[in-house]
Amino acid sequence: MIFINPKTDFGFKKIFGSPQSKEVLISFLNALLYNAEPTIKDLEIIDPYAAPSVTGLKDTYLDVKAKITGNKTVIIEMQVINVEAFTKRVIYNAAKTYATQLKRRESYSKLNPLIALTITDFILFENTEKFRSHFVFKEVEKNFQYYREIELVFVELPKFQKKLEEVENLIQSWIYFIKNAPALEDIPEKLASVPEIETAFNIANKSNLSLKELEDLEKREMFFEDQRGAVIKGIQEGRQEGRQILEKIIYKKSIAAHDLGISQRFSCRSNAFFLFLEFGCQRFTKILGLKHRTNFNLRFS
């Protein structure tokens, strides 16, 4: 069997936002939002496209949107590439979806809580090793919560490194599915023991797609690879430009040292000792893509 990639917008919407995906989405959301507790008993999958009702607002495109138990709304976005101002976009989408619940002249009392679930294929928070982070409004000093009207939940896929035999619970099973489905040739017995995950695999099976869906999938995968390629090319060009700037810095520092009558002999990887002084070893090696430990030897005479 060949499974579509849940990390593409087409794949994610197909698996979690299709008419037959109701039980799949309930299990998935209970796992990621409620620690696998069966809090969500029922839900309604609704159109994820949010056209602005107020002139001047930007359109909102989400992967999946649902109304869940407790009259809460959940919006889900799967993001593969870390684009500029992405964190601001998450807040904008959540705030806009929350605000546009009201029609003209309706009371604020009709606003219902909203949860924004964002899944990223890149690391977003460097200050934690947890792959799942949950944010609510809290008072700064006393740490008590404001009304839980808007919650932000993030799942960072690269932080999840468990192998199949190490998967222990429903949360980890769903994350493993999202990360590894395209690389699997059949449904692992361990994951098939969860009926909703087995259903998700069946929905993701390419042999069950229509011709039009296969064409749409191919277009989305090509677009995805083009986007990834553009990012990689930009990084490579940025590194090259950075190296050229570093060479100029080194040259200017060498001339300045010579003018001061200082004879300096140094040996360092990439001829960048002065950059080491300017930026520090850790930042410097990160910029040039070198290993963290770089040996620098300097002799003054």
C-alpha positions in Angstrom: 0.0 0.0 0.0 1.0 3.6 -0.6 -0.2 6.3 1.8 -0.6 10.0 1.1 1.4 12.4 3.2 -0.7 13.8 6.1 1.6 16.8 6.2 0.4 18.2 2.9 -2.7 20.3 3.0 -4.5 17.9 0.6 -3.5 14.9 2.7 -4.4 16.5 6.0 -7.8 17.7 4.8 -8.5 14.3 3.2 -7.7 12.3 6.3 -9.2 14.6 9.0 -11.7 16.8 7.2 -13.6 14.3 4.9 -17.2 13.3 5.6 -16.0 9.9 6.7 -13.5 11.4 9.0 -15.7 12.2 12.0 -14.6 9.4 14.3 -11.0 9.9 13.2 -11.0 13.6 14.1 -12.7 12.9 17.4 -9.9 10.5 18.4 -7.2 12.8 17.1 -8.5 15.9 18.9 -9.1 14.0 22.2 -5.5 12.8 22.0 -3.9 16.2 21.3 -6.2 18.5 23.2 -7.3 16.4 26.1 -4.5 13.9 26.8 -6.5 11.1 25.2 -9.4 11.6 27.6 -12.8 11.1 25.8 -13.8 14.7 26.3 -15.1 15.2 22.8 -18.2 13.0 22.3 -19.4 14.5 19.0 -18.4 17.1 16.5 -19.4 18.8 13.3 -16.8 19.3 10.5 -17.5 22.6 8.9 -16.1 24.6 6.0 -12.6 25.7 7.0 -12.6 28.7 4.7 -13.4 31.9 6.6 -14.4 34.7 4.3 -14.2 38.1 6.0 -17.5 39.6 7.1 -15.9 43.0 7.8 -14.4 45.0 5.0 -10.6 45.2 5.2 -10.1 41.9 7.0 -7.9 39.3 5.4 -9.3 35.9 4.3 -8.4 32.9 6.5 -7.6 29.5 5.0 -7.4 26.7 7.5 -6.9 22.9 7.0 -9.8 21.7 9.2 -12.4 23.4 11.3 -14.9 21.7 13.6 -17.5 22.4 16.3 -16.9 20.1 19.2 -18.6 19.2 22.5 -19.1 22.2 24.8 -20.0 24.4 21.8 -16.3 25.1 21.2 -14.7 25.7 17.8 -11.4 24.0 16.9 -9.3 25.2 14.0 -6.4 23.1 12.8 -3.5 24.1 10.6 -0.7 21.9 9.4 2.4 24.0 8.5 5.4 22.4 6.8 7.6 25.5 6.1 8.4 28.2 8.7 7.4 31.3 6.8 7.9 34.9 8.0 5.5 36.1 10.8 4.0 32.6 11.0 3.4 33.0 14.8 1.5 36.2 14.2 -0.6 34.5 11.6 -1.6 31.8 14.1 -2.8 34.5 16.5 -4.6 36.4 13.7 -6.4 33.3 12.5 -7.5 32.4 16.0 -8.6 36.0 16.9 -10.5 36.4 13.6 -12.3 33.1 13.8 -13.3 33.9 17.4 -14.5 37.4 16.5 -16.4 36.5 13.4 -18.7 34.2 15.3 -20.9 37.2 15.9 -23.3 38.6 13.4 -24.1 42.3 13.2 -25.6 43.6 16.5 -25.3 40.3 18.3 -24.3 40.2 22.0 -20.8 39.3 23.1 -22.5 36.6 25.3 -22.9 34.6 22.1 -19.2 34.2 21.6 -18.0 30.6 22.2 -14.5 29.3 23.2 -12.0 28.6 20.5 -9.0 26.3 20.3 -6.3 26.7 17.6 -4.3 23.6 17.0 -1.2 24.2 15.0 1.1 21.3 13.8 4.5 22.3 12.5 7.1 20.3 10.6 9.8 22.6 12.1 10.9 23.6 15.6 9.0 26.6 16.8 10.0 26.9 20.5 13.7 26.4 21.1 13.3 26.7 24.9 11.5 23.4 25.4 12.0 19.8 24.4 8.3 19.0 24.7 6.7 18.3 21.3 3.3 19.6 22.5 2.7 23.1 24.0 -0.5 24.5 25.3 -1.0 28.2 25.9 -3.8 30.2 27.6 -4.1 33.7 28.9 -2.6 34.1 32.4 -1.9 36.8 34.9 1.8 37.7 34.8 2.6 37.7 38.6 0.0 35.4 40.2 -0.2 33.0 37.2 -4.0 32.6 37.4 -5.9 32.1 34.2 -8.1 34.5 32.4 -11.3 33.1 30.9 -10.4 30.2 28.6 -11.9 31.8 25.6 -9.0 31.3 23.2 -6.4 28.5 23.6 -3.4 27.8 21.4 -2.0 24.3 21.1 1.2 23.6 19.1 2.7 20.2 18.1 6.2 20.3 16.8 6.8 17.1 14.8 10.7 17.2 14.7 10.8 16.9 18.5 9.0 13.6 18.3 11.7 11.0 17.7 10.2 7.7 18.9 10.4 4.6 16.9 7.3 2.5 16.4 8.2 0.0 19.1 8.7 2.9 21.5 5.2 4.4 20.9 3.3 4.1 24.2 -0.1 5.9 24.0 -2.7 7.4 21.8 -1.0 10.8 21.5 2.2 9.3 20.4 0.4 6.9 18.0 -1.3 9.8 16.2 2.0 11.8 16.0 3.8 8.8 14.6 1.1 8.4 12.0 1.4 12.0 10.8 5.2 11.8 10.7 5.7 8.3 9.1 2.6 7.3 7.1 4.1 8.0 3.6 7.2 5.8 4.5 5.1 2.7 5.5 4.0 0.0 3.1 1.3 -1.5 5.3 -0.6 -0.6 8.5 1.5 -1.5 11.5 -0.4 -3.9 13.8 0.4 -1.7 16.8 -1.4 1.3 15.2 -4.2 -0.8 13.7 -5.2 -1.7 17.2 -6.8 1.8 17.3 -9.8 1.6 15.0 -9.7 5.4 14.2 -6.1 5.2 13.2 -6.7 2.2 11.0 -9.5 4.2 9.4 -7.1 7.1 8.9 -4.7 4.7 7.1 -7.5 3.5 4.9 -8.5 7.0 4.0 -4.9 7.8 3.2 -4.5 4.8 1.0 -3.8 6.1 -2.5 -5.7 3.3 -4.1 -8.9 4.6 -2.6 -8.5 8.1 -4.2 -10.4 9.1 -7.3 -8.6 10.2 -10.5 -9.3 13.9 -9.7 -8.0 13.5 -6.2 -4.8 11.9 -7.5 -4.3 14.8 -9.9 -4.9 17.3 -7.0 -2.5 15.4 -4.8 0.2 15.5 -7.5 -0.2 19.2 -7.9 0.0 19.9 -4.2 3.0 17.6 -3.8 4.8 19.5 -6.7 3.9 22.8 -5.1 5.2 21.6 -1.7 8.5 20.5 -3.2 8.8 23.8 -5.1 8.3 25.7 -1.9 10.8 23.6 0.0 13.3 24.0 -2.8 12.9 27.7 -2.8 13.6 27.8 0.9 16.7 25.6 0.6 18.0 27.8 -2.3 17.4 30.9 -0.2 19.4 29.4 2.7 22.3 28.4 0.4 22.4 31.9 -1.2 22.3 33.5 2.2 25.2 31.4 3.4 27.2 32.3 0.3 26.5 36.0 0.8 27.4 35.6 4.5 30.7 34.1 3.6 31.5 37.0 1.3 30.7 39.4 4.1 32.9 37.5 6.5 35.8 37.6 4.1 35.5 41.4 3.9 35.4 41.6 7.7 38.5 39.5 8.0 40.3 41.5 5.4 39.5 44.8 7.1 40.5 43.5 10.5 43.8 42.3 9.1 44.5 45.7 7.5 43.7 47.4 10.8 46.0 45.1 12.7 48.8 45.7 10.2 48.4 49.5 10.5 48.7 49.2 14.3 52.1 47.4 13.8 50.8 44.1 15.1 52.1 41.0 13.4 49.6 38.3 13.7 49.8 34.7 12.7 46.8 32.6 13.2 45.4 29.4 12.0 41.7 28.7 12.2 39.2 26.8 10.3 37.7 28.9 7.4 40.2 31.7 8.2 37.7 33.4 10.4 39.4 34.2 13.7 38.2 37.7 13.8 34.7 36.6 13.2 35.1 34.4 16.2 36.0 37.5 18.3 33.0 39.5 16.8 30.2 36.9 17.2 31.4 34.2 19.6 32.2 30.6 18.7 28.6 29.2 19.0 27.0 31.8 16.8 29.8 31.7 14.3 29.8 28.0 13.8 26.1 28.0 13.5 26.2 30.6 10.7 28.8 28.7 8.7 27.2 25.3 9.3 30.3 24.0 11.1 30.4 21.6 14.1 30.1 23.4 17.4 33.6 22.5 18.5 36.1 24.3 16.3 39.8 24.6 17.2 41.3 28.0 17.0 45.0 28.6 17.5 46.5 32.1 17.8 50.0 33.3 18.3 51.0 36.9 18.8 54.6 38.1 18.1 
